[in-house]
Amino acid sequence: MKDFNLTSRELIVSEGKGNKTRTVFLNDKVINALKTWIKERKDKNIESEYLFVSNRR
């Protein structure tokens, strides 16, 4: 949850290929989808350090 910023439209990918950190820029469609998912997470009381969690948490 701490590796993206909707205001600056950036997502930080750490430990990627070659253990390099990369910045990915987000477009409007992705920003809107993330905002919808974050709201849904709050409504379902999902608390995790990860943006997407499995049924096993």
mmCIF file of the N, C-alpha and C atoms, coordinates in Angstrom:
data_MODEL
# 
_entry.id   MODEL 
# 
loop_
_atom_site.group_PDB 
_atom_site.id 
_atom_site.type_symbol 
_atom_site.label_atom_id 
_atom_site.label_alt_id 
_atom_site.label_comp_id 
_atom_site.label_asym_id 
_atom_site.label_entity_id 
_atom_site.label_seq_id 
_atom_site.pdbx_PDB_ins_code 
_atom_site.Cartn_x 
_atom_site.Cartn_y 
_atom_site.Cartn_z 
_atom_site.occupancy 
_atom_site.B_iso_or_equiv 
_atom_site.pdbx_formal_charge 
_atom_site.auth_seq_id 
_atom_site.auth_comp_id 
_atom_site.auth_asym_id 
_atom_site.auth_atom_id 
_atom_site.pdbx_PDB_model_num 
ATOM 1   N N  . MET A 1 1  ? 0.814   -1.199  0.000   1.00 0.00 ? 1  MET A N  1 
ATOM 2   C CA . MET A 1 1  ? 0.000   0.000   0.000   1.00 0.00 ? 1  MET A CA 1 
ATOM 3   C C  . MET A 1 1  ? 0.859   1.265   0.000   1.00 0.00 ? 1  MET A C  1 
ATOM 4   N N  . LYS A 1 2  ? 2.091   1.154   0.408   1.00 0.00 ? 2  LYS A N  1 
ATOM 5   C CA . LYS A 1 2  ? 2.939   2.348   0.498   1.00 0.00 ? 2  LYS A CA 1 
ATOM 6   C C  . LYS A 1 2  ? 3.742   2.598   -0.764  1.00 0.00 ? 2  LYS A C  1 
ATOM 7   N N  . ASP A 1 3  ? 3.647   1.699   -1.736  1.00 0.00 ? 3  ASP A N  1 
ATOM 8   C CA . ASP A 1 3  ? 4.494   1.812   -2.921  1.00 0.00 ? 3  ASP A CA 1 
ATOM 9   C C  . ASP A 1 3  ? 3.811   2.468   -4.121  1.00 0.00 ? 3  ASP A C  1 
ATOM 10  N N  . PHE A 1 4  ? 2.690   3.130   -3.889  1.00 0.00 ? 4  PHE A N  1 
ATOM 11  C CA . PHE A 1 4  ? 2.077   3.864   -4.986  1.00 0.00 ? 4  PHE A CA 1 
ATOM 12  C C  . PHE A 1 4  ? 1.541   5.196   -4.483  1.00 0.00 ? 4  PHE A C  1 
ATOM 13  N N  . ASN A 1 5  ? 1.451   6.135   -5.414  1.00 0.00 ? 5  ASN A N  1 
ATOM 14  C CA . ASN A 1 5  ? 0.981   7.471   -5.085  1.00 0.00 ? 5  ASN A CA 1 
ATOM 15  C C  . ASN A 1 5  ? 0.032   7.901   -6.200  1.00 0.00 ? 5  ASN A C  1 
ATOM 16  N N  . LEU A 1 6  ? -1.245  8.020   -5.856  1.00 0.00 ? 6  LEU A N  1 
ATOM 17  C CA . LEU A 1 6  ? -2.241  8.376   -6.865  1.00 0.00 ? 6  LEU A CA 1 
ATOM 18  C C  . LEU A 1 6  ? -2.114  9.823   -7.310  1.00 0.00 ? 6  LEU A C  1 
ATOM 19  N N  . THR A 1 7  ? -1.599  10.677  -6.450  1.00 0.00 ? 7  THR A N  1 
ATOM 20  C CA . THR A 1 7  ? -1.436  12.086  -6.805  1.00 0.00 ? 7  THR A CA 1 
ATOM 21  C C  . THR A 1 7  ? -0.328  12.269  -7.839  1.00 0.00 ? 7  THR A C  1 
ATOM 22  N N  . SER A 1 8  ? 0.804   11.632  -7.600  1.00 0.00 ? 8  SER A N  1 
ATOM 23  C CA . SER A 1 8  ? 1.912   11.757  -8.553  1.00 0.00 ? 8  SER A CA 1 
ATOM 24  C C  . SER A 1 8  ? 1.807   10.727  -9.677  1.00 0.00 ? 8  SER A C  1 
ATOM 25  N N  . ARG A 1 9  ? 0.819   9.832   -9.567  1.00 0.00 ? 9  ARG A N  1 
ATOM 26  C CA . ARG A 1 9  ? 0.534   8.818   -10.598 1.00 0.00 ? 9  ARG A CA 1 
ATOM 27  C C  . ARG A 1 9  ? 1.694   7.849   -10.786 1.00 0.00 ? 9  ARG A C  1 
ATOM 28  N N  . GLU A 1 10 ? 2.324   7.456   -9.675  1.00 0.00 ? 10 GLU A N  1 
ATOM 29  C CA . GLU A 1 10 ? 3.488   6.579   -9.737  1.00 0.00 ? 10 GLU A CA 1 
ATOM 30  C C  . GLU A 1 10 ? 3.279   5.329   -8.886  1.00 0.00 ? 10 GLU A C  1 
ATOM 31  N N  . LEU A 1 11 ? 3.850   4.244   -9.367  1.00 0.00 ? 11 LEU A N  1 
ATOM 32  C CA . LEU A 1 11 ? 3.887   2.982   -8.652  1.00 0.00 ? 11 LEU A CA 1 
ATOM 33  C C  . LEU A 1 11 ? 5.342   2.541   -8.617  1.00 0.00 ? 11 LEU A C  1 
ATOM 34  N N  . ILE A 1 12 ? 5.826   2.201   -7.445  1.00 0.00 ? 12 ILE A N  1 
ATOM 35  C CA . ILE A 1 12 ? 7.208   1.758   -7.299  1.00 0.00 ? 12 ILE A CA 1 
ATOM 36  C C  . ILE A 1 12 ? 7.214   0.229   -7.268  1.00 0.00 ? 12 ILE A C  1 
ATOM 37  N N  . VAL A 1 13 ? 7.962   -0.365  -8.175  1.00 0.00 ? 13 VAL A N  1 
ATOM 38  C CA . VAL A 1 13 ? 8.131   -1.815  -8.198  1.00 0.00 ? 13 VAL A CA 1 
ATOM 39  C C  . VAL A 1 13 ? 9.508   -2.096  -7.627  1.00 0.00 ? 13 VAL A C  1 
ATOM 40  N N  . SER A 1 14 ? 9.528   -2.759  -6.480  1.00 0.00 ? 14 SER A N  1 
ATOM 41  C CA . SER A 1 14 ? 10.810  -3.089  -5.866  1.00 0.00 ? 14 SER A CA 1 
ATOM 42  C C  . SER A 1 14 ? 11.041  -4.586  -5.995  1.00 0.00 ? 14 SER A C  1 
ATOM 43  N N  . GLU A 1 15 ? 12.280  -4.944  -5.984  1.00 0.00 ? 15 GLU A N  1 
ATOM 44  C CA . GLU A 1 15 ? 12.679  -6.341  -6.113  1.00 0.00 ? 15 GLU A CA 1 
ATOM 45  C C  . GLU A 1 15 ? 12.192  -6.952  -7.417  1.00 0.00 ? 15 GLU A C  1 
ATOM 46  N N  . GLY A 1 16 ? 12.231  -6.185  -8.464  1.00 0.00 ? 16 GLY A N  1 
ATOM 47  C CA . GLY A 1 16 ? 11.871  -6.684  -9.786  1.00 0.00 ? 16 GLY A CA 1 
ATOM 48  C C  . GLY A 1 16 ? 13.036  -7.429  -10.404 1.00 0.00 ? 16 GLY A C  1 
ATOM 49  N N  . LYS A 1 17 ? 12.983  -7.602  -11.689 1.00 0.00 ? 17 LYS A N  1 
ATOM 50  C CA . LYS A 1 17 ? 14.041  -8.305  -12.403 1.00 0.00 ? 17 LYS A CA 1 
ATOM 51  C C  . LYS A 1 17 ? 15.383  -7.641  -12.121 1.00 0.00 ? 17 LYS A C  1 
ATOM 52  N N  . GLY A 1 18 ? 16.347  -8.433  -11.734 1.00 0.00 ? 18 GLY A N  1 
ATOM 53  C CA . GLY A 1 18 ? 17.664  -7.901  -11.416 1.00 0.00 ? 18 GLY A CA 1 
ATOM 54  C C  . GLY A 1 18 ? 17.704  -7.168  -10.092 1.00 0.00 ? 18 GLY A C  1 
ATOM 55  N N  . ASN A 1 19 ? 16.681  -7.364  -9.254  1.00 0.00 ? 19 ASN A N  1 
ATOM 56  C CA . ASN A 1 19 ? 16.572  -6.689  -7.952  1.00 0.00 ? 19 ASN A CA 1 
ATOM 57  C C  . ASN A 1 19 ? 16.681  -5.177  -8.069  1.00 0.00 ? 19 ASN A C  1 
ATOM 58  N N  . LYS A 1 20 ? 16.179  -4.631  -9.181  1.00 0.00 ? 20 LYS A N  1 
ATOM 59  C CA . LYS A 1 20 ? 16.194  -3.184  -9.381  1.00 0.00 ? 20 LYS A CA 1 
ATOM 60  C C  . LYS A 1 20 ? 14.838  -2.592  -8.995  1.00 0.00 ? 20 LYS A C  1 
ATOM 61  N N  . THR A 1 21 ? 14.861  -1.373  -8.540  1.00 0.00 ? 21 THR A N  1 
ATOM 62  C CA . THR A 1 21 ? 13.636  -0.643  -8.243  1.00 0.00 ? 21 THR A CA 1 
ATOM 63  C C  . THR A 1 21 ? 13.255  0.166   -9.470  1.00 0.00 ? 21 THR A C  1 
ATOM 64  N N  . ARG A 1 22 ? 11.975  0.084   -9.842  1.00 0.00 ? 22 ARG A N  1 
ATOM 65  C CA . ARG A 1 22 ? 11.507  0.792   -11.026 1.00 0.00 ? 22 ARG A CA 1 
ATOM 66  C C  . ARG A 1 22 ? 10.269  1.604   -10.698 1.00 0.00 ? 22 ARG A C  1 
ATOM 67  N N  . THR A 1 23 ? 10.084  2.693   -11.410 1.00 0.00 ? 23 THR A N  1 
ATOM 68  C CA . THR A 1 23 ? 8.901   3.526   -11.272 1.00 0.00 ? 23 THR A CA 1 
ATOM 69  C C  . THR A 1 23 ? 8.019   3.309   -12.495 1.00 0.00 ? 23 THR A C  1 
ATOM 70  N N  . VAL A 1 24 ? 6.744   3.009   -12.239 1.00 0.00 ? 24 VAL A N  1 
ATOM 71  C CA . VAL A 1 24 ? 5.762   2.817   -13.304 1.00 0.00 ? 24 VAL A CA 1 
ATOM 72  C C  . VAL A 1 24 ? 4.765   3.961   -13.198 1.00 0.00 ? 24 VAL A C  1 
ATOM 73  N N  . PHE A 1 25 ? 4.473   4.610   -14.308 1.00 0.00 ? 25 PHE A N  1 
ATOM 74  C CA . PHE A 1 25 ? 3.516   5.709   -14.305 1.00 0.00 ? 25 PHE A CA 1 
ATOM 75  C C  . PHE A 1 25 ? 2.130   5.182   -14.643 1.00 0.00 ? 25 PHE A C  1 
ATOM 76  N N  . LEU A 1 26 ? 1.128   5.646   -13.894 1.00 0.00 ? 26 LEU A N  1 
ATOM 77  C CA . LEU A 1 26 ? -0.232  5.137   -13.998 1.00 0.00 ? 26 LEU A CA 1 
ATOM 78  C C  . LEU A 1 26 ? -1.097  6.067   -14.843 1.00 0.00 ? 26 LEU A C  1 
ATOM 79  N N  . ASN A 1 27 ? -1.928  5.469   -15.701 1.00 0.00 ? 27 ASN A N  1 
ATOM 80  C CA . ASN A 1 27 ? -2.833  6.285   -16.505 1.00 0.00 ? 27 ASN A CA 1 
ATOM 81  C C  . ASN A 1 27 ? -4.176  6.454   -15.786 1.00 0.00 ? 27 ASN A C  1 
ATOM 82  N N  . ASP A 1 28 ? -5.082  7.239   -16.368 1.00 0.00 ? 28 ASP A N  1 
ATOM 83  C CA . ASP A 1 28 ? -6.365  7.553   -15.734 1.00 0.00 ? 28 ASP A CA 1 
ATOM 84  C C  . ASP A 1 28 ? -7.205  6.310   -15.446 1.00 0.00 ? 28 ASP A C  1 
ATOM 85  N N  . LYS A 1 29 ? -7.195  5.358   -16.366 1.00 0.00 ? 29 LYS A N  1 
ATOM 86  C CA . LYS A 1 29 ? -7.990  4.142   -16.193 1.00 0.00 ? 29 LYS A CA 1 
ATOM 87  C C  . LYS A 1 29 ? -7.517  3.350   -14.967 1.00 0.00 ? 29 LYS A C  1 
ATOM 88  N N  . VAL A 1 30 ? -6.211  3.243   -14.806 1.00 0.00 ? 30 VAL A N  1 
ATOM 89  C CA . VAL A 1 30 ? -5.646  2.522   -13.667 1.00 0.00 ? 30 VAL A CA 1 
ATOM 90  C C  . VAL A 1 30 ? -5.918  3.280   -12.373 1.00 0.00 ? 30 VAL A C  1 
ATOM 91  N N  . ILE A 1 31 ? -5.756  4.583   -12.399 1.00 0.00 ? 31 ILE A N  1 
ATOM 92  C CA . ILE A 1 31 ? -6.014  5.417   -11.206 1.00 0.00 ? 31 ILE A CA 1 
ATOM 93  C C  . ILE A 1 31 ? -7.453  5.217   -10.741 1.00 0.00 ? 31 ILE A C  1 
ATOM 94  N N  . ASN A 1 32 ? -8.408  5.281   -11.659 1.00 0.00 ? 32 ASN A N  1 
ATOM 95  C CA . ASN A 1 32 ? -9.825  5.110   -11.301 1.00 0.00 ? 32 ASN A CA 1 
ATOM 96  C C  . ASN A 1 32 ? -10.100 3.716   -10.755 1.00 0.00 ? 32 ASN A C  1 
ATOM 97  N N  . ALA A 1 33 ? -9.498  2.695   -11.355 1.00 0.00 ? 33 ALA A N  1 
ATOM 98  C CA . ALA A 1 33 ? -9.681  1.322   -10.869 1.00 0.00 ? 33 ALA A CA 1 
ATOM 99  C C  . ALA A 1 33 ? -9.108  1.168   -9.464  1.00 0.00 ? 33 ALA A C  1 
ATOM 100 N N  . LEU A 1 34 ? -7.932  1.758   -9.216  1.00 0.00 ? 34 LEU A N  1 
ATOM 101 C CA . LEU A 1 34 ? -7.332  1.678   -7.891  1.00 0.00 ? 34 LEU A CA 1 
ATOM 102 C C  . LEU A 1 34 ? -8.169  2.407   -6.849  1.00 0.00 ? 34 LEU A C  1 
ATOM 103 N N  . LYS A 1 35 ? -8.691  3.561   -7.198  1.00 0.00 ? 35 LYS A N  1 
ATOM 104 C CA . LYS A 1 35 ? -9.547  4.298   -6.260  1.00 0.00 ? 35 LYS A CA 1 
ATOM 105 C C  . LYS A 1 35 ? -10.789 3.483   -5.902  1.00 0.00 ? 35 LYS A C  1 
ATOM 106 N N  . THR A 1 36 ? -11.373 2.834   -6.899  1.00 0.00 ? 36 THR A N  1 
ATOM 107 C CA . THR A 1 36 ? -12.551 1.985   -6.661  1.00 0.00 ? 36 THR A CA 1 
ATOM 108 C C  . THR A 1 36 ? -12.192 0.826   -5.741  1.00 0.00 ? 36 THR A C  1 
ATOM 109 N N  . TRP A 1 37 ? -11.068 0.170   -6.008  1.00 0.00 ? 37 TRP A N  1 
ATOM 110 C CA . TRP A 1 37 ? -10.640 -0.962  -5.185  1.00 0.00 ? 37 TRP A CA 1 
ATOM 111 C C  . TRP A 1 37 ? -10.306 -0.521  -3.764  1.00 0.00 ? 37 TRP A C  1 
ATOM 112 N N  . ILE A 1 38 ? -9.656  0.614   -3.591  1.00 0.00 ? 38 ILE A N  1 
ATOM 113 C CA . ILE A 1 38 ? -9.313  1.101   -2.247  1.00 0.00 ? 38 ILE A CA 1 
ATOM 114 C C  . ILE A 1 38 ? -10.579 1.390   -1.447  1.00 0.00 ? 38 ILE A C  1 
ATOM 115 N N  . LYS A 1 39 ? -11.577 1.968   -2.101  1.00 0.00 ? 39 LYS A N  1 
ATOM 116 C CA . LYS A 1 39 ? -12.854 2.216   -1.425  1.00 0.00 ? 39 LYS A CA 1 
ATOM 117 C C  . LYS A 1 39 ? -13.513 0.892   -1.030  1.00 0.00 ? 39 LYS A C  1 
ATOM 118 N N  . GLU A 1 40 ? -13.482 -0.083  -1.932  1.00 0.00 ? 40 GLU A N  1 
ATOM 119 C CA . GLU A 1 40 ? -14.063 -1.388  -1.646  1.00 0.00 ? 40 GLU A CA 1 
ATOM 120 C C  . GLU A 1 40 ? -13.335 -2.076  -0.486  1.00 0.00 ? 40 GLU A C  1 
ATOM 121 N N  . ARG A 1 41 ? -12.002 -1.942  -0.449  1.00 0.00 ? 41 ARG A N  1 
ATOM 122 C CA . ARG A 1 41 ? -11.218 -2.493  0.662   1.00 0.00 ? 41 ARG A CA 1 
ATOM 123 C C  . ARG A 1 41 ? -11.676 -1.908  1.991   1.00 0.00 ? 41 ARG A C  1 
ATOM 124 N N  . LYS A 1 42 ? -11.888 -0.595  2.018   1.00 0.00 ? 42 LYS A N  1 
ATOM 125 C CA . LYS A 1 42 ? -12.331 0.055   3.253   1.00 0.00 ? 42 LYS A CA 1 
ATOM 126 C C  . LYS A 1 42 ? -13.715 -0.429  3.648   1.00 0.00 ? 42 LYS A C  1 
ATOM 127 N N  . ASP A 1 43 ? -14.616 -0.548  2.666   1.00 0.00 ? 43 ASP A N  1 
ATOM 128 C CA . ASP A 1 43 ? -15.974 -1.011  2.940   1.00 0.00 ? 43 ASP A CA 1 
ATOM 129 C C  . ASP A 1 43 ? -15.990 -2.438  3.501   1.00 0.00 ? 43 ASP A C  1 
ATOM 130 N N  . LYS A 1 44 ? -15.037 -3.264  3.061   1.00 0.00 ? 44 LYS A N  1 
ATOM 131 C CA . LYS A 1 44 ? -14.955 -4.667  3.510   1.00 0.00 ? 44 LYS A CA 1 
ATOM 132 C C  . LYS A 1 44 ? -14.020 -4.844  4.704   1.00 0.00 ? 44 LYS A C  1 
ATOM 133 N N  . ASN A 1 45 ? -13.510 -3.732  5.238   1.00 0.00 ? 45 ASN A N  1 
ATOM 134 C CA . ASN A 1 45 ? -12.582 -3.760  6.376   1.00 0.00 ? 45 ASN A CA 1 
ATOM 135 C C  . ASN A 1 45 ? -11.363 -4.633  6.115   1.00 0.00 ? 45 ASN A C  1 
ATOM 136 N N  . ILE A 1 46 ? -10.826 -4.553  4.917   1.00 0.00 ? 46 ILE A N  1 
ATOM 137 C CA . ILE A 1 46 ? -9.609  -5.285  4.585   1.00 0.00 ? 46 ILE A CA 1 
ATOM 138 C C  . ILE A 1 46 ? -8.424  -4.439  5.022   1.00 0.00 ? 46 ILE A C  1 
ATOM 139 N N  . GLU A 1 47 ? -7.661  -4.975  5.945   1.00 0.00 ? 47 GLU A N  1 
ATOM 140 C CA . GLU A 1 47 ? -6.477  -4.269  6.429   1.00 0.00 ? 47 GLU A CA 1 
ATOM 141 C C  . GLU A 1 47 ? -5.263  -5.130  6.135   1.00 0.00 ? 47 GLU A C  1 
ATOM 142 N N  . SER A 1 48 ? -4.430  -4.663  5.240   1.00 0.00 ? 48 SER A N  1 
ATOM 143 C CA . SER A 1 48 ? -3.224  -5.383  4.859   1.00 0.00 ? 48 SER A CA 1 
ATOM 144 C C  . SER A 1 48 ? -2.220  -4.381  4.322   1.00 0.00 ? 48 SER A C  1 
ATOM 145 N N  . GLU A 1 49 ? -0.953  -4.721  4.439   1.00 0.00 ? 49 GLU A N  1 
ATOM 146 C CA . GLU A 1 49 ? 0.076   -3.860  3.873   1.00 0.00 ? 49 GLU A CA 1 
ATOM 147 C C  . GLU A 1 49 ? 0.142   -4.016  2.358   1.00 0.00 ? 49 GLU A C  1 
ATOM 148 N N  . TYR A 1 50 ? -0.542  -5.045  1.830   1.00 0.00 ? 50 TYR A N  1 
ATOM 149 C CA . TYR A 1 50 ? -0.535  -5.315  0.399   1.00 0.00 ? 50 TYR A CA 1 
ATOM 150 C C  . TYR A 1 50 ? -1.794  -4.760  -0.249  1.00 0.00 ? 50 TYR A C  1 
ATOM 151 N N  . LEU A 1 51 ? -1.667  -4.282  -1.465  1.00 0.00 ? 51 LEU A N  1 
ATOM 152 C CA . LEU A 1 51 ? -2.808  -3.722  -2.186  1.00 0.00 ? 51 LEU A CA 1 
ATOM 153 C C  . LEU A 1 51 ? -3.834  -4.790  -2.519  1.00 0.00 ? 51 LEU A C  1 
ATOM 154 N N  . PHE A 1 52 ? -3.356  -5.934  -3.012  1.00 0.00 ? 52 PHE A N  1 
ATOM 155 C CA . PHE A 1 52 ? -4.237  -7.045  -3.370  1.00 0.00 ? 52 PHE A CA 1 
ATOM 156 C C  . PHE A 1 52 ? -3.914  -8.216  -2.457  1.00 0.00 ? 52 PHE A C  1 
ATOM 157 N N  . VAL A 1 53 ? -4.946  -8.774  -1.836  1.00 0.00 ? 53 VAL A N  1 
ATOM 158 C CA . VAL A 1 53 ? -4.761  -9.910  -0.936  1.00 0.00 ? 53 VAL A CA 1 
ATOM 159 C C  . VAL A 1 53 ? -5.569  -11.095 -1.438  1.00 0.00 ? 53 VAL A C  1 
ATOM 160 N N  . SER A 1 54 ? -5.115  -12.278 -1.099  1.00 0.00 ? 54 SER A N  1 
ATOM 161 C CA . SER A 1 54 ? -5.842  -13.488 -1.484  1.00 0.00 ? 54 SER A CA 1 
ATOM 162 C C  . SER A 1 54 ? -6.859  -13.838 -0.405  1.00 0.00 ? 54 SER A C  1 
ATOM 163 N N  . ASN A 1 55 ? -7.610  -14.901 -0.638  1.00 0.00 ? 55 ASN A N  1 
ATOM 164 C CA . ASN A 1 55 ? -8.560  -15.361 0.373   1.00 0.00 ? 55 ASN A CA 1 
ATOM 165 C C  . ASN A 1 55 ? -7.839  -15.825 1.638   1.00 0.00 ? 55 ASN A C  1 
ATOM 166 N N  . ARG A 1 56 ? -6.588  -16.164 1.483   1.00 0.00 ? 56 ARG A N  1 
ATOM 167 C CA . ARG A 1 56 ? -5.785  -16.627 2.624   1.00 0.00 ? 56 ARG A CA 1 
ATOM 168 C C  . ARG A 1 56 ? -5.075  -15.476 3.320   1.00 0.00 ? 56 ARG A C  1 
ATOM 169 N N  . ARG A 1 57 ? -5.372  -14.239 2.896   1.00 0.00 ? 57 ARG A N  1 
ATOM 170 C CA . ARG A 1 57 ? -4.775  -13.025 3.451   1.00 0.00 ? 57 ARG A CA 1 
ATOM 171 C C  . ARG A 1 57 ? -3.328  -12.927 3.052   1.00 0.00 ? 57 ARG A C  1 
# 
